[in-house]
Amino acid sequence: MASTSANRASDVPTKIKNAVNTLSSDNQPILADIRKSIYAMQEIAVEMEKLNRTQQVKELEDAVLELLYANEECNSFSSVMQSVGEKYQPGPQLTNFKKMLDGEKSKFKGQSAANLQKDPFLRRFREAVWNVHHAGQPMPGEEQEEIVMTTTQFGLLNTVCPITGKAVTDLSEPVRSMDCKHVYEKEAIMQYIRQATKTNNCPVAGCPKALRAARVVCDTLLPVEIEEMRSQNKQTEAPGAFEDFTNFSDSGDSS
């Protein structure tokens, strides 16, 4: 009987960890929907700005700020649950889960509205609206070097698969390590893991994380983030394509 009770007690941390991982996973579709909504609002705001409907643009910006706050709250919830699942160990006394949760919440508390003003997604929204009438000009209060957007602001740590050399936006079956967050082509990374002898560290240069096949997946947010990057790339390439076309026409006329 004592042995059975001990076995049951030892199973509790695993069961709690599995439960909180499930709760955290259930949160991912909500985060994906928030990201999609923010991007849709950005596209609508650009069209409103073209029509000089300033009030509607401001209302959309306020809505984006509210969604970003909700996004931070969801992320905070996931972080709290995962932390509790990793730290919980049964003791001689009953665990005060409320106290444990409150303690973790203080560590992962969501950003304030003031901090969210610097959120990269809000900045991208404002930049897209600004570029309707002021393309190529720094936004008010920003230096030129602050305009450069990094890939990490779109949630993607790498833009190229380290094995195939393909751009992340061109991968046929992208997957991401849940431990180091790098993205790969699925077939290539699974073969890499299978062929690993002593270590199977992430193939991204300088990344020390080990890879496990079960932890390399296409999570809910990955397709959303890749589509965001793909769309951003198209917007960046469009002016150059137009310029090349103009130059081609000019040279044709001169001949």
Secondary structure as UniProt FT lines:
FT   HELIX           2..50
FT   TURN            51..52
FT   HELIX           54..87
FT   HELIX           97..107
FT   HELIX           113..116
FT   TURN            117..118
FT   HELIX           120..134
FT   TURN            135..136
FT   TURN            140..141
FT   HELIX           144..147
FT   HELIX           151..154
FT   TURN            162..164
FT   HELIX           168..170
FT   STRAND          174..177
FT   TURN            178..180
FT   STRAND          183..185
FT   HELIX           186..195
FT   TURN            205..206
FT   HELIX           213..215
FT   STRAND          216..217
FT   HELIX           221..254
//
